Every structure is written in C-alpha cells, then in structure tokens.
Amino acid sequence: MTERLLIIDDDARLAAMVSDYLTAAGFAVDRRSTGREGLDAVDRVDFDAVILDVMLPDLDGFEVCRRIRARSEVPVLMLTARGDDTDRIVGLEIGADDYLPKPFNPRELLARIRAILRRRRGSVQTEDAALCFGRLEIDRGSRTVRVDGEEKTLTSHQFDLLVALANNVGRVLNRERLMDLVKGEELEAFDRSIDVHISRIRSAIEDDPKHPRRILTVRGSGYVFARKQDDAT
C-alpha cells in the first residue's frame, strides 16, 4: 500500500520540488500552503507522515504541530530556514518526530522520512503484538485477556495496568512509575484506586487471587509481574 505524506509549506517552488522527489520515490503526496489548510487535511485524511514548515502565513509551524499532536499521532518532520537550536528543541518538545533545517538535500529528507516511517511501523507492530505467558495471553491489538483460551473481563484501566506490568516482567514498579506508564488516567484518582485495580486483575487472571503467583506485591516498593515456570521460554 502506498504511504501518503502531507507537505505544509507556503513556499510553492520548494513544496513542488519536494513533492515531485517524494512521488518519484513511491509516495503519494498532498500539499497545503497554510497551517489551517494543513490541519483540515489532517482531520480528513489518514496520512502516514507530515512535513511541516515552521514559517507559515497564518499559524506558525509550532502551533500547527501542537494542534496536530492534540488530535493525531501522525509523525511530523519540521522544516525551518532558521538554524537556531532553540527552534529545534522547541519543535521536538511539542511533539515533532524530527527536524531538518533549510536548505536541505532532498535525499536527506527522504532518508529521514523513511526512518520515521520505519520507527512508526515497528512501534505499531510492538503495540499490537500479543503477550503470552504460559496459560495467560494479553492481546494488545484486540485489548482482550485470556486464560486457557477463556476471555476474562477487565476494564480499560485495568487492561492498561496489566499491559504496563507485563511489559516489565521481573521489574518492581511503584505507583508513580505505573502512573507514568498508564496514560490517559486522572492520576490522583488512579493512585487512590490502584490497589483495587490490582485486586480485580488478580481475580481475573490468578488461580488463587489471595495467593497470587503472577502479580506480586513487594512491600514498600510496589508490584512486580512474575514469570512463572509454566511460561513459554
């Protein structure tokens, strides 16, 4: 499937040159000349990556990047005619995936785009892959949990907490670290109820929730997801 890119740049000559080069490299390329047009395109089309200029006639590229990141995880590579390190740092801090100063070699732009897309594909595959621990299967793609093939019921919060623990087999995680790993929670409320969530996860996946063998409590430290002897090696 052809990967689709969006260029947001008011320099028509440069945008046309870059578009032609990337099209010849096998991409489908759309172009927009203002920040608002670019944001509208991101809302309507599922792009694989966005090439975003900092200097735009309406919104600056940093603001456009912030708004893109608020609504999408699409990778963003920022372009700028300014060589200031501060611009580069700000761009990365607000969610840009890479940063390239003008003038640039089109081959370098192509290489950076391909690198971004490789990282994205690898991340998606990792996030969707099932985690298997003996009789326990955690399917991150379908967000389901099974023990001996039987699906278990967990809330969305509990599923995310289980994944955070399972991604860190053998590591003791305290509440603060778990809150860092479980995104999208109201952190204070999550902290107060984390023990309840753990108890309910144990009820779903443990043979004997009162004597757990999978999710263990480390007194004074937190919780650890243990690898059992019946797990696949």
N, C-alpha and C positions, 0 to 999 in steps of 0.2 A: 504494500500500500504506500502510495506517495505521501511523504511527510509535507505538511503545509506550514509555511512561515509567513509572518506578518512583519513588514517594514513600516515603521512610523518615523518619517523624516520629511521635512519640508524642502530639502534640497532635491529638487526633481531630477537633476542630472545624476547626482550620486545614487539616489534611490533606483533610478532606471539601470545604471551600470551594475549595481549590486544585484538587482532583481534578475537581470539577464545572466549574470555569472552563476547565481544560485539555481536558476532554472536549468541552465546547461549542466549543472551538477546533479540534477534529478529531483529538485524540489519544486513544489507548487508554491508560488509566491504572490501574496497580495500586498498592495501598497496603500498607505494613508498618509496625508500630509499634515494633519493636526492631531493634537492629543485627544480631543473629543471624538474625532472620527475613528481613531485607533481604539479607544475604549468601546465605542459602539460595535466595532468589528469583533473585538474580543468577546463581547457579550453574545454575539450572533454565531460565531464560528469557533469550532474546536481546533485551535492552532496547536502545532507541536512546539513552536518557539516564537518569540517576538524579538525583533531587532529594533531598539528604541533609541532615538537621538535625544540628547539632553536639551538642546536648544530648539524649541518649537514655538510657533507663533501665538499659541493661546495658553496652554498649560505647559510648564516646564516638564522635562522628562522625569525628574524625581517625583513630581506629583502624579504623573501618569503611572509610574511604576508602583507607587503606593496604592493607587486605585486598582490597578491590575491585581496586585497581590492580595487586596481585600476581597476580590471576587474569584480569583483563579490561581492555580499552582503552575500555570504555564511558564516554562523557563524564559527569562528575559536577559538579553545581552544588550548592554547600554553602549552607545557611541557618544563621543564628545570631541569637540575641537579644542577643549581646554585640557591642558596636561596636568592640572592641579591634582595632587594626591588626595586632597580633601574631597574633591568630587568623586573620585574613585571609591574612597572609603564610605562616603555617604550612600552612594549607589548600592554598594554591597550590603550595607547595614539595613537598608529599607527593603531588601529582598531581591536585588538583581543577582543573577547567577554568574555573570561575567561582565567585563568592562574593557572596551577597546578604544584607545584614543585615535582621533583623525590627525593626519592622513594614515590610512592603513593599507596593507596589502590584501587584496581580496582572498588570496589563498589562506592567509592567517584567519580571516573572518570565517571562511568555510571550515577550517580545521577546528576553530573554537565552537562553531555551531554543531559540528559532528560530535565533538567531545561532550557538549551539553546534552545532546540527544542520547548518547550512549549512557551517560550517568542517569538520565531520566528513565530509560528503558530498564536499566539494571535495578533502579530503585523500585519501579512498579513491579517488576518480577519478584523482588525480595519481599515487598509488602504483601503481595497476593499469595505467595507460596504457603502451603500448609506446613505446620509444625507437628511432627509426630514423635510421641514419647511412649513407646510401647502401646498400651491399650488406649492412650489418650491422643486424640487428633484435634488440633486447633486450625481451622481453615480460615485464614485471614481474608481470602477473596470473598467467600460467601458469609463470613462472620458467623460461623457455626462451630460448636464444640461437640465432639462425640467421644463416648467411652464404650469400647467394644462395639462400635458401629451405631450405638444408640445416641441420638441427639439429645443434648442437655440444654436446659433453658437458663440463659443468663441475660441480664440487662445489658444495654450498650456500654454502660460504665464498667460493669463487671467484666465484660469481654475485653475491653481495652486494658483493664488492670491485669487480667490473666496474660494477655499478649506481652505486656511490659515485663512481667515476671519471667515468662517463658523465653523471651529474647535474651534474658540474662541468667541462664542456667548456672547455678552454683554461686551466684553473687548475692551477697546480702544487700538489700535495698531498703533504705529508711524511707519514711513518709515523704520527706522533701524530694528525694530522688524519684519516687514513684509519681509524685505530682508533676515533676518535670517531664516524665515520660508519657503520662496520660494527658493528652492535650484536649482542650475544649471544655475542661471542667471548671466549675466555680470552685477555686482551690480551697477556700476556707471550709466550705461545706463538705468538700471531698475529704479533707483532712479529718473532720469530725466523724465521718461515717466510714472511713477506710477499713476499720476492723470489722464492721458489719458486712461490707462488701467481701472481704476475705472469707468470713464465715460462710457466706452464701455460695461463694465459689467452691469452697471445700465441700459443702453439702451436695453440690452438683457433680464434682469430679472424684472425690475421695471415696474409697470403700467404707472407711470409718472416719467420718468428719471429726470426731472427738479425739482421734489419734491419727492425725494426718501423716502421710508419707510423701506427699507431693509438694505442698506449700507449707513450709515450716516456719515457726516463729523463732527468731533469735532475740532472746530477751535483751532489752535495752538498745537493740540495734535496728530491728525491722523484720523483714521477711525474706525468705530465700526459696526459689523454685529448685527442688532437688531432682537430680537424675536418679531414677530407680533402677534396680538391677534388671528389670524386665524391659527396659527401654532398648530400642534398636541402637546398635553401635554404628 
